[in-house]
Amino acid sequence: MKVVIIEDEAFAALRLKKMIQDYNQDISIVAELESVAESVKWFKSNPEPDLIFLDIHLEDDLSFAIFEQVNISSPVIFTTAFDEYAIKAFKLKSIDYLLKPIVHEELASAIKKYEQFSGLHRNSVDLQSLYNLLTTSEKKYRERFSISVGTKIKMVEVNKIAYFYVLEKGVYLRTSHGSTFNVDYTLDKLEEMLDPAYFFRINRKYLIHIASIVNMVAYSRSRVKLELKPKTDNEFETIVSIDRSSEFKKWLNR
């Protein structure tokens, strides 16, 4: 069996690949793709695989955009973090899915389902209806992050995150309890993933949760200096930038 993995989270892709090969070493991963653009390019120049593992949200668009640019008849197993409402829609459309974080038993069940019903084709699946469902319904925001800690995987709930920050070339999150973890996203990407009712990008280095604000002080040039909990390593990095000050004040009063 030849398989393609389309997933923009490097760690998630690596973990899925390992789980697939643990299930059956004879399964060949012929491509690991990260974006709609990369996927379209690959499918235009390569034979279709037997099966595709497809993340919904890719770095440049919803993955459904792939099917708008290239004809693909391979069966699809979605890997998704969407809520129960969307999951029910997948089931009604006869598409299998793996809810993140993926567990071995569910992966095995999904592959067995493919093996039993290998005649499933894209043409039998109303992808356009699913695309419309996901783009017109209320936007869903990330609820948790899977973090690699050595050889272990830790789940961090979004409501337990105080802020994200940039340090040198890395991006880190700090929990309300003071734990710090590296994440594989830019602050720009995190802004798209997180609910703006709770998270705000105050400058180039910090994306904060509203509950992390302990104190606010008027600063020069109409800016605001924030004191966060847990404390940051450099208090002067938590000054709301001039170009964001107006939006920050509106955000506080929502």
C-alpha positions in Angstrom: 0.0 0.0 0.0 1.3 3.4 -1.0 0.3 6.3 1.3 0.7 10.1 1.2 0.6 12.2 4.4 -0.5 15.8 4.1 0.2 17.6 7.4 1.8 20.9 8.2 2.8 20.1 11.8 6.2 18.5 11.5 5.9 16.6 14.8 2.3 15.4 14.0 3.5 14.2 10.6 6.5 12.3 12.1 4.3 10.7 14.8 1.6 9.7 12.2 4.3 8.2 10.0 5.7 6.1 12.8 2.3 4.9 13.9 1.5 3.8 10.3 4.7 1.9 10.0 4.2 0.3 13.4 0.9 -0.9 12.2 2.3 -2.4 9.0 6.0 -2.0 7.9 5.0 -2.9 4.3 3.0 0.3 4.0 5.1 2.8 1.9 5.0 6.5 2.7 5.6 7.9 -0.7 5.3 11.6 0.2 5.0 13.9 3.2 3.5 17.2 2.1 2.9 20.4 4.1 0.8 22.8 2.1 -1.9 23.0 -0.6 0.7 24.4 -3.1 3.2 21.6 -2.5 0.4 19.0 -2.6 -1.0 20.2 -5.9 2.5 20.2 -7.4 3.2 16.7 -6.2 -0.1 15.2 -7.5 0.3 16.8 -10.9 3.6 15.0 -11.4 3.2 11.7 -9.5 0.8 8.6 -9.6 -2.0 8.7 -7.1 -1.4 6.8 -3.9 -3.7 4.1 -2.5 -4.6 6.2 0.5 -4.2 9.8 1.7 -4.0 11.0 5.3 -5.2 14.6 5.1 -5.1 17.4 7.7 -7.9 20.0 7.3 -5.9 23.1 8.1 -2.7 23.5 6.2 -0.3 26.4 6.3 -1.6 28.1 3.2 -5.3 27.1 3.0 -7.9 24.5 3.9 -6.8 21.2 2.3 -10.0 21.0 0.3 -8.4 23.6 -2.0 -6.2 20.8 -3.3 -9.2 19.1 -4.9 -10.2 22.3 -6.7 -6.9 22.3 -8.6 -6.2 18.6 -9.3 -8.4 15.5 -9.8 -7.7 12.9 -7.1 -9.7 9.7 -6.7 -7.7 8.2 -3.8 -9.6 7.5 -0.6 -9.0 10.0 2.2 -8.7 9.6 5.9 -8.9 13.0 7.6 -6.7 13.9 10.6 -8.5 16.7 12.3 -9.0 18.7 15.5 -12.5 19.8 14.7 -15.3 19.4 17.2 -18.0 16.8 17.3 -20.4 18.7 15.0 -17.9 18.6 12.1 -17.0 15.0 12.9 -20.6 14.0 12.5 -20.6 15.6 9.1 -17.6 13.5 8.1 -19.4 10.3 9.2 -22.5 11.2 7.3 -20.4 11.7 4.1 -18.8 8.2 4.6 -15.3 9.7 5.2 -13.2 8.2 7.9 -11.3 10.4 10.3 -8.7 10.5 13.1 -9.3 13.0 15.8 -6.1 14.6 17.1 -4.2 13.5 19.1 -4.3 10.3 17.2 -4.1 7.0 19.1 -2.9 3.7 17.8 -6.2 1.9 18.1 -8.1 4.4 16.0 -5.4 4.5 13.4 -5.6 0.7 13.0 -9.4 0.8 12.8 -9.3 3.5 10.1 -6.7 1.5 8.0 -8.7 -1.7 8.4 -11.8 0.2 7.2 -9.9 1.3 4.1 -8.7 -2.3 3.5 -12.3 -3.6 3.7 -13.8 -0.9 1.5 -10.9 -0.1 -0.8 -13.4 0.7 -3.6 -14.2 4.0 -1.9 -13.5 6.9 -4.3 -13.4 10.6 -4.1 -16.3 10.8 -6.5 -18.6 9.2 -3.9 -17.7 11.9 -1.4 -19.3 15.3 -1.5 -16.1 17.3 -0.7 -17.7 20.6 -1.8 -20.4 20.3 0.8 -17.8 19.6 3.5 -15.8 22.6 2.3 -18.9 24.8 2.5 -19.7 23.5 5.9 -16.2 24.3 7.3 -15.9 27.7 5.7 -19.4 29.0 6.4 -19.9 27.7 9.9 -18.6 29.4 13.0 -14.8 29.4 13.0 -13.3 26.8 15.3 -10.2 27.8 17.3 -7.5 25.6 18.7 -8.3 24.1 22.1 -5.1 22.3 22.9 -1.5 21.8 21.7 0.5 18.5 21.6 4.0 19.3 22.9 7.1 17.0 22.5 8.9 16.7 25.8 11.9 14.4 25.2 10.4 11.1 24.0 7.0 11.9 25.6 4.0 13.9 24.3 2.3 16.4 26.6 -1.1 18.0 26.0 -1.5 21.6 26.9 -5.0 23.1 27.0 -5.2 26.6 25.5 -7.1 28.0 28.5 -4.0 27.1 30.6 -1.6 29.2 28.4 -0.6 32.6 29.7 1.3 33.8 26.7 3.5 32.9 23.7 6.8 34.6 23.1 9.7 34.7 20.7 13.2 34.0 22.1 16.1 34.1 19.6 14.8 31.9 16.7 12.3 29.9 18.6 8.7 30.4 19.8 7.6 29.3 23.2 4.5 29.1 25.3 4.3 29.7 29.0 1.5 28.2 31.1 -0.3 29.9 33.9 1.7 27.6 36.2 5.0 28.8 34.8 5.9 25.8 32.7 7.6 26.7 29.4 7.5 24.6 26.1 8.8 25.1 22.6 6.1 25.2 19.8 6.4 24.6 16.1 4.5 27.7 15.0 5.2 31.4 14.3 3.3 34.0 16.2 1.5 34.9 12.9 0.2 31.3 12.6 -0.8 31.2 16.3 -2.8 34.4 15.8 -4.9 32.6 13.2 -5.3 29.5 15.4 -6.4 31.2 18.7 -9.6 32.9 19.7 -9.1 36.7 19.4 -11.6 37.2 22.2 -8.9 35.8 24.6 -5.5 36.3 22.8 -3.9 39.5 21.5 -0.6 40.1 19.8 0.8 43.1 21.7 4.1 43.4 19.7 6.5 41.4 17.5 7.5 39.2 20.5 4.4 38.5 22.6 0.9 37.0 22.0 -0.9 37.1 25.4 -4.0 35.7 27.0 -6.2 38.3 28.6 -6.1 36.4 31.9 -2.3 36.8 32.1 -2.6 40.6 32.6 -1.9 41.5 36.2 -1.3 45.2 35.8 -1.2 47.9 33.1 0.7 51.2 33.3 0.6 54.2 30.9 3.8 54.4 29.0 5.4 57.0 26.7 3.9 57.8 23.3 0.4 56.5 24.3 1.7 53.0 24.8 0.8 50.6 27.6 3.2 48.6 29.6 1.9 45.3 30.9 2.8 43.2 33.9 2.0 39.6 33.2 1.6 36.5 35.3 3.8 34.5 35.3 6.5 37.2 35.1 8.4 37.5 31.9 12.2 37.5 31.6 12.3 41.1 30.4 9.6 43.4 31.5 10.3 45.9 28.8 9.3 43.4 26.1 5.7 43.5 27.2 5.0 47.0 26.1 2.1 47.2 23.6 3.6 48.6 20.4 2.4 52.0 19.1 0.6 50.5 16.0 -1.3 48.1 18.2 -2.2 50.3 21.2 -5.5 51.5 19.8 -6.7 47.9 18.9 -5.4 46.7 22.3 -7.7 49.2 24.1 -10.7 48.1 22.0 -9.9 44.5 22.7 -9.9 45.1 26.5 -13.3 46.6 26.3 -15.0 43.9 24.2 
